[in-house]
Amino acid sequence: MTTRHPEPQIVTLYRATLKAEPPRVCHTCDHYNKEGWCEEFHDYPPVEFASEPGGCALWEWEIPF
């Protein structure tokens, strides 16, 4: 009986990536549109805020369609 080879690190990282949530920033929020407008707050967020993970309590995972 042979044993399976240890899983390569690249496969372990790939599997972890599939399970991970996206970063909680404006670019991955469903309220942030293609023009950079936040439909929740009716404004353009400052770049510092838009890039800060966890900066907004109203972040919602973007719908992929």
Buried (B, 14 or more C-beta within 10 A) or exposed (E): EEEEEEEEEEEEEEEEEEEEEEEBBBEBBBBBEEEEBBEBEEEEBEEEEBEBEEBBEEBEEEEEE
